[in-house]
Amino acid sequence: MATSSVSKGCFVFKPNFKKRKNSVAIEDYFNKEKNESEDSKLRFETYRLVWQQVKSETERLQEELNKNLFDSLIEFLQKSHSGFQKNSKDWGCQIKLREIPTAALVLGVNVTDHDLTLRSLTEALQNNVTPYVASLQARDCPDVKHLLQKLVSQLMDCCIDVESKEEESVQITQKNTHCSMDSLSSWYMNVTQKTDPKMPGKKRTSSQRQSPPVVLILKDMESFTTKVLQDFINISSQHLHEFPLILIVGIATSPIVIHRLLPHAVSSLLCIELFQSLSCKEHLTTVFDKLLLTTQFPFKLNEKVLQILTNIFLYHDFSIQNFIKGLQLSLLEHFYSQPLSVLCCNLPEAKRRIHFLSDNQCENIRRLPSFRRYVEKQAAEKQVALLTNERFLKEETRSLLENLHVYHTNYFLVLRCLHQFTSSLPKYPLGRQIRELYCTCLEKNIWKSEEYASALQLLRMLAKDELMTILQKCLNVFKSSSEKQLGSTAKRIEDFLAQFQSLDAEAKEEEDTSGSQSKGLQKTDLYHLQKSLLEMKELRRTSKKPTKFEVLREQVVNFMDFLVREHLRPPETQPLHEAVYCGAAHALREHLNAAPRMALHTALNNPYYYLKNEALKSEEGCIPNVAPDICIAYKLHLECSRLINLVDWSEAFATVVTAAEKMDANSVTSEEKNEIIHARFIRAVSELELLGFIKPTKQKTDHVARLTWGGC
């Protein structure tokens, strides 16, 4: 590319983006090695469809969970700003109205989810309250000057219409060198005066848009310095009559942090109202309920994968977004590694795909451990047909998928019912949350555990009111389901409730009869009364006849035990469960539970593991001279003690590097060669120091100290 010019200069040529090489299609990554895997594109399309459904459901859940919080915040902002709209002339005279309305939003410790929540809040405020919303972080505001600059730059982009936005952009460039509350106040007055005559009456009411408030969101209040907050609040309170500011502060710990950061003289300038977001554990329970404990999505997680995702959430970050990303990764890994994941779709589509299964896919079905166990239980003739007849195999696969769908429907209904029975028991033997009960049921036959036996004993001691409340909740669970597989179960629960109500009626009649009989009884002394009570107690102890309530309670517990044993069998007992259950726990742990120190040791000790270069293969304990310099230096340093002599280390490094080198002696002199090797050694040592394996020591100037032990 050339150009002609009279004077010398520098010419910029923008790259031609059309000539860029096309990237590899995402579905091509589903192909294993060089041969195209079976139905790889179909599996990728199925993955993308299922993930899109899960993602849309997650977004809908997020909106529902935040709706109450956002509605409360919007109501607070509108109520707080109404005083400025009604009494704008007297605003500076009223001491109460000099307080800055402040919403203290307690978001919890799941810091990684705060950005998404505050972004959704910003959109809701711009749509319902004011177009002037700014969000600031502590890292961008080391002092008041930078805070005001960030505030001005964000507010100038939030103009009401296009014309005013163009005008303000010119003003910003002029005022960028000097940002103050006076300039913000004058800008606000100009914007509101210019936009009022142009506002259409139908779209925006005068009470909302004549003087919309300015909302400032401080995302991480704990990270702001005290001086910055104090100065900004003091300045803003002085200009509140002409610049209606409303603060929303995000708090991750406790609302008491406001009073720790601000003295009383400053905190008294804030009119604070507390808002509490939904806790992350409740959010996780909702995600479990809507995404995993349902037949809406065919994809399921086995107990190991589910335990990994739950442990990362509970013991690392409390992040729902990271949990959803882990769910997406497990979904992708399942469709990538399992050829039969083409059947992981809705039931009608899976039945249709069974008809088009190839011979290789039929062989994959026969290789499944669950299907092989199923075949072993069949008669000899049916075994031969399943192993040799493709058409018969497809018909049987279609029937097994239907049974798997029915199994999941009954499984989740009985699981919810069992949770209603055990969630209120003392010490929660089967867990307080339904996810704990679900993990236990996935892992083993729950009725064989000691916790289950303990729960049954506690259920046999429930009072009548408690038992009726639980039965009513179970009845609501069965009625809320659109499936009709367990319709007889709902009818049986209704019968139990009717019998308990009849017991109440009989008890009232007995009380009435005993009351009428007691009127005819004669008075007795204390001795005869005590004697009669002892006789009644002895009679009850010897007879041991259970009451009608006790008999009925035992029937309810036995019925619940029957449902658990019948429908809460682990998924491993179901044929073809591998097609819908993700079992890639090892791959998921490698991706999500990162161990950088072990990975670093593996890369330096065995570079072939990552580079896949045949020249780097070596026996254990040997150091190949073709390995990267840092790998050679690292393996040599593993043989040293706490203090490493740099001279000895350098000589050993040079010995390994030059052990099998074949260089032309005439091309490079020995001195130059030694200088090159010495420079390579210095670079390798510097890299090891940067990675934290060694450090300089003051004990000996020509030594370094080793920092890691145990080979990792």
Order of alpha helices (4+ residues) and beta strands (2+ residues): alpha-beta-alpha-beta-alpha-alpha-alpha-alpha-beta-alpha-beta-alpha-alpha-beta-alpha-beta-alpha-alpha-alpha-alpha-alpha-alpha-alpha-alpha-alpha-alpha-alpha-alpha-alpha-beta-alpha-alpha-alpha-alpha-beta-alpha-alpha-beta-beta
